[in-house]
């Protein structure tokens, strides 16, 4: 009598196959998915050990850790995808403490029926982004949910890093008289995402600015160890980031509208959609707050790096018991740049 055929012994069809519930069951199909897809693109010595955790040595000193969930829609967009974004975003969160990122973990929640070709494209992109950044994905997890219970794929990444001795960067260190710098044009990521959404498609050559910033930050910290604050203005954009820091440090801020670096395509798209570029997300830019005497040095350093060529000094920290963020407008007036109310751009990262 012929033996029953185990359908999960068949090769993983990355070209035409789809995710099914067996890929999250803990059985043979899941092991095959991990071996043929995740290990293939994330391959490194620690991951190949096959444990449920990664064990590693670390340099002495303080550590930094950050976790970030990625639910962006659409999954693929001009200049990137959810895979590269999940690497860049979490590396940047750790790096804003001045830390040197060491390792990453990645967790996937995948919907039944999701095309394996798209999953391979995402995982390959993550692997390339991690290798380019010099930071390995050393552990992870995969779960599969029933069709209709997810939205393609969600990714959670965690990064750990070590902070150099003498570096103390925090959102509570902004001081009146400090300068506020931004590393480049704002709003690029958010507009690139919107241009790809089915109900909002419009023509633009703009691409997401998604990038890992830790190499730029390492140069900045080496030159000026006493940087007061660093923050990547993602959801809620520059406006929300400045309000967060103002509250943490109990200071005010005043920025100059004519100093804000904004790409003409972002200006045009925001006017078309009724958005304010100050509240539009970025994924490859940073806000730096430093003592006034250090601002020219940091500005020059940023502009000498490909990740900061369009850096600008956009304002200063002020003494204000109300912790207001204000902007001097190009028309000669002044307006409050308040917290974002509601969700201007959902699922932007």
C-alpha positions in Angstrom: 0.0 0.0 0.0 1.4 3.4 -0.9 2.3 5.7 2.0 0.3 8.9 2.4 2.2 11.9 0.9 3.3 14.6 3.3 2.6 17.8 1.5 5.0 19.7 3.7 7.9 17.7 2.3 7.5 19.6 -0.9 10.1 22.4 -1.7 9.3 25.9 -0.6 7.9 27.6 -3.7 9.2 31.2 -3.3 8.0 32.2 -6.7 4.4 31.1 -6.7 3.6 29.8 -3.2 1.8 31.5 -0.4 1.9 31.5 3.4 -0.4 28.9 5.0 -1.1 28.2 8.7 1.5 25.4 8.7 4.2 28.0 8.3 3.5 29.2 11.8 2.8 25.8 13.4 6.2 25.0 14.7 6.5 22.0 12.5 8.4 21.0 9.3 6.9 23.7 7.1 7.9 26.4 9.6 11.5 25.0 9.9 11.7 25.0 6.1 10.5 28.6 5.9 13.1 29.6 8.5 15.9 27.7 6.8 15.2 28.6 3.1 14.2 32.2 3.6 15.2 33.9 6.9 18.5 32.2 7.5 19.3 32.5 3.8 19.1 36.3 3.9 20.0 37.0 7.5 22.8 34.4 7.7 25.4 35.0 10.5 27.2 32.9 13.1 24.9 33.6 16.0 21.7 33.0 14.0 23.0 29.7 12.6 23.3 28.4 16.2 19.6 27.8 16.0 18.7 28.7 19.6 15.7 30.6 20.8 17.9 33.4 21.8 21.3 34.9 20.9 24.2 34.9 23.4 27.0 37.4 22.8 29.7 39.4 24.6 29.4 43.2 24.8 31.9 46.0 25.4 31.8 47.5 28.9 29.7 50.6 29.5 26.0 51.7 29.3 23.7 50.0 26.9 20.8 51.2 24.8 17.8 49.1 23.6 14.8 50.0 21.5 11.8 48.1 20.0 9.8 49.3 17.1 6.7 47.8 15.4 6.2 48.4 11.6 2.7 48.3 10.1 3.3 50.5 7.0 0.9 50.6 4.1 1.7 50.0 1.3 4.5 47.4 2.0 6.6 48.6 -1.0 7.1 52.3 -1.7 9.5 54.6 -3.6 12.8 54.3 -2.0 12.2 51.3 0.2 9.8 48.8 1.8 8.7 47.5 5.1 11.8 45.3 5.3 14.5 48.0 5.0 12.4 50.4 7.0 12.2 48.0 9.9 16.0 47.9 10.1 16.6 51.6 9.6 13.9 52.7 12.0 15.1 50.6 14.9 18.8 51.3 14.4 18.0 55.0 14.4 16.1 54.8 17.6 19.0 53.2 19.4 21.5 55.6 17.7 19.7 58.7 19.0 21.2 58.0 22.4 24.7 58.2 20.8 25.0 54.3 21.0 26.8 52.1 18.5 24.3 49.5 17.4 25.5 45.9 17.9 22.6 43.4 17.2 19.0 43.2 16.0 16.1 40.8 16.5 13.1 40.6 14.2 9.6 39.3 14.8 7.1 38.6 11.9 3.3 38.4 12.0 2.3 37.1 8.6 -1.2 36.7 7.2 -2.3 33.4 5.7 -2.3 33.7 1.9 0.6 36.2 1.8 2.7 35.6 -1.3 6.0 34.0 -0.6 7.6 36.0 -3.4 6.7 39.2 -1.6 7.9 37.8 1.7 11.2 36.9 0.1 11.5 40.4 -1.3 11.0 41.9 2.1 13.4 39.6 3.9 16.0 40.1 1.3 15.7 43.8 1.7 16.1 43.5 5.5 19.2 41.4 5.1 20.7 43.9 2.7 19.9 46.8 5.0 21.4 45.1 8.0 24.6 44.1 6.2 24.9 47.6 4.8 24.6 49.0 8.3 27.1 46.4 9.7 24.6 45.1 12.3 23.4 41.5 12.2 19.9 40.1 12.8 20.8 37.4 15.4 17.4 36.1 16.6 13.7 36.3 15.7 10.3 34.8 15.6 7.6 34.0 13.1 3.8 33.8 13.6 1.1 33.2 11.1 -2.5 34.4 11.6 -5.6 33.4 9.7 -6.6 35.1 6.4 -8.4 38.3 7.2 -6.9 38.6 10.7 -3.8 40.5 9.6 -2.8 42.8 6.7 -0.1 41.1 4.8 2.9 41.3 7.2 3.8 43.2 10.3 7.4 43.3 11.6 8.8 44.2 15.0 12.5 44.8 15.3 14.6 45.3 18.4 18.2 46.7 18.5 20.8 46.9 21.3 23.9 49.0 21.3 26.5 50.4 23.6 27.0 54.1 24.5 30.5 55.5 24.4 31.9 56.7 27.7 31.3 60.4 28.4 28.2 60.6 26.1 24.9 61.6 27.7 22.3 62.4 25.1 18.7 62.8 26.2 15.5 64.7 25.4 15.7 66.3 28.9 19.0 68.1 28.2 17.9 71.0 25.9 19.0 74.3 27.4 17.9 77.9 26.6 20.4 79.3 24.0 20.9 75.9 22.3 20.7 75.7 18.5 18.3 73.3 16.7 19.6 71.6 13.6 18.0 69.2 11.2 20.0 66.9 9.0 18.1 67.5 5.7 14.8 68.0 3.9 11.7 67.2 5.9 8.6 65.3 5.0 10.1 63.2 2.2 9.1 59.8 3.6 5.5 60.7 4.4 4.9 62.1 0.9 6.6 59.2 -0.8 4.2 56.8 1.1 1.1 58.9 0.2 2.1 58.9 -3.4 1.9 55.1 -3.4 -1.5 54.7 -1.8 -4.3 53.6 -4.1 -6.7 56.3 -3.0 -4.2 59.1 -3.1 -2.0 58.4 -6.1 -0.3 61.5 -7.5 2.8 62.0 -9.6 6.1 62.6 -7.9 9.7 61.6 -8.3 10.2 61.8 -4.5 11.5 58.8 -2.7 11.5 57.9 1.0 14.5 59.1 2.9 14.6 55.8 4.9 18.3 55.3 6.0 20.3 54.1 8.9 21.9 57.2 10.6 24.2 55.6 13.1 27.4 56.2 11.0 26.6 59.9 10.8 25.8 60.1 14.5 29.1 58.3 15.4 31.0 61.0 13.6 29.0 63.7 15.3 29.5 62.2 18.8 33.2 61.8 18.2 33.6 65.4 17.2 31.2 66.9 19.8 30.6 64.4 22.7 28.5 66.9 24.5 25.5 66.9 22.1 22.5 67.6 24.2 19.6 65.9 22.3 19.2 63.7 19.2 15.8 62.5 17.9 14.6 61.1 14.6 11.4 63.0 13.6 9.3 60.0 12.5 5.5 59.9 13.2 4.3 63.4 13.8 7.3 64.9 12.0 9.5 67.7 13.2 6.7 69.6 15.0 5.8 66.7 17.3 9.5 65.9 18.0 10.2 69.5 19.0 7.1 69.5 21.3 8.3 66.2 22.9 11.7 67.6 23.7 10.3 70.9 24.9 8.1 69.0 27.4 11.0 66.7 28.5 13.4 69.6 29.0 10.8 72.2 30.2 12.0 74.8 27.7 10.5 76.6 24.7 11.6 76.6 21.1 11.6 79.1 18.3 12.2 78.0 14.7 12.5 80.0 11.5 10.2 79.1 8.6 12.6 80.4 6.0 15.4 78.1 7.3 13.4 74.9 7.0 14.8 72.6 4.3 11.7 71.4 2.4 11.8 69.7 -1.1 9.6 71.6 -3.6 7.8 68.3 -4.3 6.9 68.0 -0.6 5.6 71.6 -0.6 3.5 70.9 -3.6 2.1 67.6 -2.3 1.3 69.1 1.1 -0.5 72.0 -0.5 -2.5 69.6 -2.7 -3.5 67.4 0.3 -3.9 70.1 2.9 -1.0 68.9 5.0 1.7 70.8 7.0 5.3 69.5 6.2 6.3 70.0 9.8 4.0 67.2 10.8 4.9 64.8 8.0 7.0 61.7 8.8 10.8 61.3 8.1 12.8 58.1 8.3 16.3 59.2 7.5 16.6 62.6 9.2 17.6 63.7 12.7 17.0 66.6 15.0 20.1 67.7 16.8 20.1 70.2 19.8 23.5 71.4 20.9 25.2 74.4 22.6 25.4 77.4 20.3 29.2 77.2 20.0 29.1 73.7 18.7 26.5 74.3 16.0 28.8 75.5 13.2 31.0 72.4 13.7 28.1 70.0 13.6 26.5 71.7 10.7 29.7 71.5 8.7 30.2 67.8 9.6 26.6 66.9 8.6 26.9 68.7 5.3 30.1 66.8 4.5 28.2 63.4 4.9 25.8 62.0 2.2 23.2 61.6 4.9 23.3 65.3 5.9 24.1 67.3 2.8 21.1 69.6 3.2 21.4 70.1 6.9 20.4 73.4 8.4 20.2 75.3 11.6 16.4 76.0 12.0 16.0 77.7 15.3 17.0 77.9 19.0 15.9 76.8 22.4 14.2 79.4 24.5 13.3 79.9 28.2 9.5 79.4 28.4 7.6 78.0 31.4 4.8 76.9 29.0 7.2 74.8 26.8 5.7 76.3 23.6 7.2 75.7 20.2 6.8 78.8 18.0 7.7 79.6 14.4 8.6 83.0 12.9 6.8 82.9 9.5 8.1 84.1 6.2 5.3 86.7 6.3 6.8 88.3 9.4 4.4 86.9 11.9 4.6 84.2 14.5 2.5 81.1 15.2 2.4 78.3 17.7 3.5 74.9 16.4 1.3 72.7 18.6 1.2 69.0 19.2 -0.4 66.9 16.4 -4.1 66.4 17.1 -5.4 63.0 15.8 -3.8 60.9 13.2 -2.7 63.0 10.2 -1.1 60.1 8.3 -2.0 56.6 9.6 0.3 53.6 9.0 3.2 55.7 7.8 5.9 53.5 9.4 
